[in-house]
Amino acid sequence: MTFNRHAANRRELLLASGTLFAWAYLPKVARAEGRDPRLLVIVLRGALDGLAAVAPVGDPDWLALRGDKALTLDGKPPALPLDSFFALNPAMPNLHRLYKSGAATIVHATATPYRERSHFDGQDVLESGLAKPGAADTGWLNRALASLQPGDRAGGSRDAFAIGPIAPLVVRGPAPVLSWTPRRLPPTGDDTVMRLMELYHHTDPVLARVLEERMGLATIARAGGMDGEQPQAAGAGQVRAYFAESAGTAAKFLARADGPRIGALAFDGWDTHAAEGAMSGRLAILIGALDGAIAAIETEMRDAWRETVVAIVTEFGRTARINGTDGTDHGTATVALMAGGALKGGRVVADWPGLKLAKLHDGRDLKPTTDLRAVLKGLLKDHLRVDAGVLATKVFPDSAAVKPMAGLLQQA
Amino acid sequence: MALDPKAQAALALYRFGLGPRAGSIAGIASDPRGALLAELDGAGAGRIGNADLLTSGTAARVAFAFQQAQREARQAERAAQQAAAPSGGASPPQMNDQSAPPPPAPVRNPGPGMPQQIYLAEAKARIQAALDAEIGFLERLVWFWSNHFCVSADKGNVRQICGAYEREVIRAHVLGRFSDMLLAAESHPAMLIYLDNARSIGPDSIAGLRQKRGLNENLAREILELHTLGVRTVYTQEDVTRFANVITGWTFVPFRQDPVRGGEFEFNPRMHQPGAQTVIGRSYPDAGMQQGRDVLAALARHPATAKHVAAKLARHFVADEPPPALVERLAKRFLATQGDLKEVTKALVAAPEAWEAPRAKLKRPGEWVIGMLRAAGITPPDIGPVMQAHNLLGEPLWRPSAPKGFADESAPWLDGLAQRLDIANQFARRVGAEADPREVFEQALAPLASSETRQAVLRAESRPQALALMFMAPEFQRR
């Protein structure tokens, strides 16, 4: 009898649980201009509901679409106005403040080239920079670094890095990276627990009862089901603390004179199929934690904040309408959030597609009108001085038709 | 309820093995029963071919020498301290400055001691054998019998020899005769230390007449209660005491007395209670060590032992409340073959009940942890986290809290469900970028998975979440 030889292709388990990946050089061209740019990419896994983060309150079809789940300027709590058309989720006062001071930019109705609705494939496309899902073992950020001419190596570790139990795909690849282990592992997310409880309720009542008892989860389990209750806020403090510590630690490293310059983080938990709670529930907690992470980065960056861009991206958006369980299902276009002193900010960049049925992608999702790669190429080109040809072929292969978005940076 | 071939193959891997690796379900789908039996026939079946591992005698002596050197170093240090600080003498010159803190004590951090190093090397070899096994049926049998004849690394000097014990006693006889495994276990220094027989002295023996110490019934009782007949069967307290007398003198060679054979089994006639002993209705003349061999041989043949062993095997592999007909058949096979464990094992595989019972048993922690590694195709370069997972889930390797061993029933393990979630989550986050959950699911669980579980895995918000949900799914945890 023959078997696939397990030992031959068995992957080594990385037991360094947390990792900070650091690129060991400075971008040479930017250095020649007297700049010392920092770039931090935050990947939100699970698909952020862009309409719940940044609401088109000026769209006449908005209220009809989301009903009492729609963020509005006179809601409870009221959404934070960005311009005459868009307003920010009230859980993001820090991003709002930065936006008002010109240090934050929002791109709406944006998406990667991926048009299906699988998280795994969507995350692969987002992080690999490839046009289609498939075998990807390197990320666009790492390939961008690999293309940069290494400049000084003062201090030994002026690098790119990632914080998280595993390095996100976006920073994996040929460019040398350093790693760092955070103190705490992320908590087992409420979302994972709720999904497991739901599975047990349908398939194994004994395990369901035991897990409920052991975790004191009766309330959360109900909220994850069909009765529309809000989930308990239990764990909100833990989530906030984890986000702030991860992001703040990243910033501390980025800020150091001899520290890394480019890095990535990933935060999970955005897959809000049921009881989404954009204003006061689960999504509000996550969005608030993300806002706290941005504030932590600003604080820890100190003077380096003025040379910083934080880019926050997610694999795709969610359905425009609320589903039958007070959540949203997998969709298409969403938002990209950027913050940092290097930005020419204070604006929402959007070729708004509208929310009428005929305007929705497949009759259900916000239609993508801006290719997310254009945004990322614009940042890499103007902030780090990655060559446009390299961007079109190596960093985002087959993307020559997608022009880098101009004017994102103060430094053109 | 006939399962399709892939589900039948997956059942074989879950119920009798250590869970699927990539390709293993397809590899045995044409004949799952035949594949289980084929694993029993493999060359060197059940053995660990690792030349670096020490025999229990060598391990015991190496550890003894290490401990001896440590004792001498401590004594030398104390002597040096006393010499440096003569009582009533003047302070050393460097202590005159009162503001300076005293110099720090020399830091001695030699890392894990020799017993722990040997223990970890054995653990690593055992984990590797579990990952390398094609099905893992033999490993499961080794784990079962090792737990039946358990010793604990937490007792005395068992730590350095518990791994060798498993290889020399359990692996050597896992498909041999029960009577041989029984004799090997009860005469192994690990067992003699663990259950206190090494120091048990016949009251009327030469040593007993000279010293105050005497009989210890611990091993005799557990042989009758746990290893052979079973609790509340055919023996009395008198049988326990007389049997304890029989095995007085079963001990090991003192290290100081014999540097070459120190730590190895010996029968010491000076500690042996003289005279005939009656155990369970039969008199055994005093023939030195042979007296104990004869009692063990009789115990191994006893119908109560056959029933005890048969019920335990069926409970471990098939159901917490095993079908009585299955237990009956295994016990009969045991008696008919003079305790041939290979034949009993084949009878288990052949039994329809063993395949028809619902998959209700919760995997033991070790099976579950190894099952995750096998499913994900991961070999940990460092066994630390694997050992830690065993500890957190209440099944620390070779460290049962009592001679009864770890429970075979599901109920006690339910308590660890929340810890399993934490471990699954951490493990999934560590390997989530490497392992494609869709592939892992198809290779390791799909034929047994409900549509709900399939959906939960495939619709997870990230790869790590998908893997964590798969490892926590009832179909992955139960067998």
Interface residues (C-beta under 8 A of the other chain):
Chain A: M1 T2 F3 N4 H6 A7 N9 R10 R11 E12 L13 L14 L15 S17 R45 G46 A47 H119 F120 Q123 G164 P165 I166 A167 P168 L169 R172 L185 P186 T188 G189 D191 T192 V193 R195 L196 E198 L199 Y200 H202 T203 D204 V206 L207 V210 L211 R214 M215 D268 G269 W270 D271
Chain B: R21 A22 G23 S24 G27 I28 A35 A38 L131 D132 E134 L373 R374 G377 I378 T379 P380 P381 D382 G384 P385 L414 D415 L417 A418 L421 D422 N425 Q426 R429 R430 V431 G432 A433 E434 A435 D436 P437 R438 S450 E452 T453 A456 R459 A460 E461 S462 R463 P464 Q465 A466 A468 L469 M472 A473 P474 E475 Q477 R478
